[in-house]
Amino acid sequence: MKRKPGATPGRALRVTELLHQEIAELIRTEVKDPRLGLVTVTGVDLTPDYAHATVHFSVLPDDDERVAETLRGLRAASGFLRSLIGRRVRIHTTPELHFVHDASTRRGIEMGRLIDEANARRAADDPDRPGAESASAHGQTARDDAAAVGPGADAPARYSDAHAGAGAAPSAGRNA
């Protein structure tokens, strides 16, 4: 049976998810670098030979100075993290870790701000528009209503959105 191009085989997906969990947990519990603040591991990409793992992260506050400082801290801790992963995860090759800032949080916040501005301008330009009164009277927008339902309520669940602090309990010797 032929595989689709770009499809991740089951084992590689399980190893990637396990690495994601372990890296997030290790950053939260083992790395004591003051340069690391609120780091969220947003995703992990693993090469087919397991030699390299690109770890995507976001940090709060998401300003350029904090991102650069966090990146320096993560790069300094990458060898330490790799050695701990080698003890905790049983795979034939422990990947070299490469950290990359994930700017999607910053872009999402900016998009939300632009949507709010556009809605406010639209409501100010056309006060007779149906529904403008009820939304502005309650101080809510359609985006606020969607957020009340829950983040990603209509979107498929993604593993790559786990927070560094939200992970499974530490495990010794997990097999992938």
N, C-alpha and C positions, 0 to 999 in steps of 0.2 A: 504494500500500500504506500502510495506516495504521500509525503508530507507537503503541506502548503508552504510556500516560501515565506520566511519570516515567522513561522509558527514556532513557539517555544515548546520543546518536548516536556512531558510531564515531570520527569526527574529534574531537569534544569529549572523548571518553574518552582518546584519544591525547594531546591537548594537556594535559589534566589530569595524566596520568601523566608527561609530559615536564616539566611545571612542578614536579611533586612531586620528581622526580629532581634537577632543576636547583636548586631552593630548598634541598634537603637538602645538596647538594654545596657550594653557595655559603655556606651557614651554616657548614659545616665548614671550608672553606678560605679564604674571603675576609673574613668578619666577624671582626674582632679585638676585640670588646667583652668586657671581663672579666666582665660580668654574665651572659654566656652560658656555661653549663657543658656538661653532657651533655644536649644537646637532641636529641630525636628528632622528626622530622616524621612524624606518624602518618596524615595524610591532607590532601587538598586538594579543596575544592569550588569550582567555577568557574561563574560566571553564564553564561547562554546567549550573552550579547553579549561575553563575555570581559573585561568592564570591572572586575570584582571577583573576587578569589580569597580564600577563607577558608582559612587554613593552620592545621591542627590540629597541636598539638605536645604532647609530654610532656617532663618534665625529671626528672633524678635529682640529689639527693634530691627527693622530691615533697612538700615541705612548703610551706605557704602563702607564707612569706617568699621562698623560692627561686623559686616560680612567679611571684610578683609582680615580682621583680627581673628574671627572664628575660623576662617579658612587656614590661617597660619597655625592655630591651635590644633585643628584636626589633622593637618599634614604632619605636624610634630608628633602626634599621637598615633599615626597610622601604623608604624611598626609594632607598637605596643598592642594596638587593637588586633593586628594580624596574628600576633603570637597567641593572644587569648582566644581568638576564633579557631586557631589551629588546635588548641586544647579542647574546645567545646564542641566543635563540629567535625565529624569524621568524614572527610572527603579526601580524595587522592592528592589534590593540590589546594593549598590555602592561597586564595587570591591576594594579589597586591591591591591595596585600596587606593583609589583615586577619588578625591572629593571635589564636587562641583556644586556651586550655589544654584538653587532652583528659584528662579525669579517669579514663578507663577503666583506666589502670594502677593508680591508687590503689584504685579499686573492686575490681579483680582481686586485688590483694594482700590487701585486707580480706576478700574472699570466701574466699580460700584459708586465711586465718587462722581464719575462722569454721568452715570445713569441718574443719580440723585439730582445733579445739576440740571440735566435735560428735563426731568420730570418737574422740577420746580419752575423752570422757564416756561414749560408748556402750560402748567397750571396758571402762571401769572399772565401769560399771553391770552389765554382763552378760559376765563372764569365761568363761562356759560356751558362749557363742555360737560356732557353727562358723566357723572362719576367723579368729576374733579372736586366737587364739594365734599363728597363722602370720604375720599382719600385724604384731602387736606384737613378736614374737620377732625379726623381721627389721628392725624399725624402719621399715617401709614402709606406706604407705596406697595405696589404689587410685589416688589422684591422683598419687602418686610413680611408680607403675607407668606411668600414662599419660604422664607427663613423660619417662620413660626412652625411650618410643617416639619422642618428638619433639613439639615444640609444634605443635598443630593438625594432627596426623597424619590425623585423620578429618575435618578441616574443609577447606573449599575455600580455595585460595590467594587471598590478598587483597593487592592492590598497596599498600594504604594503610598497611602495617606496616613499610615500609622505614625504616631508621635513617639519621639524617643523615650518619653516617660510612660507611654502606654504599651506595655509589652507583656509577654508571658513571664512567669517567674523564671529565675535563672535555672539553667539546666546544664548538667555536666554530661558530656559525651553524647550529645544527640547524634543520631545517625540520619543522614539525608537520603 
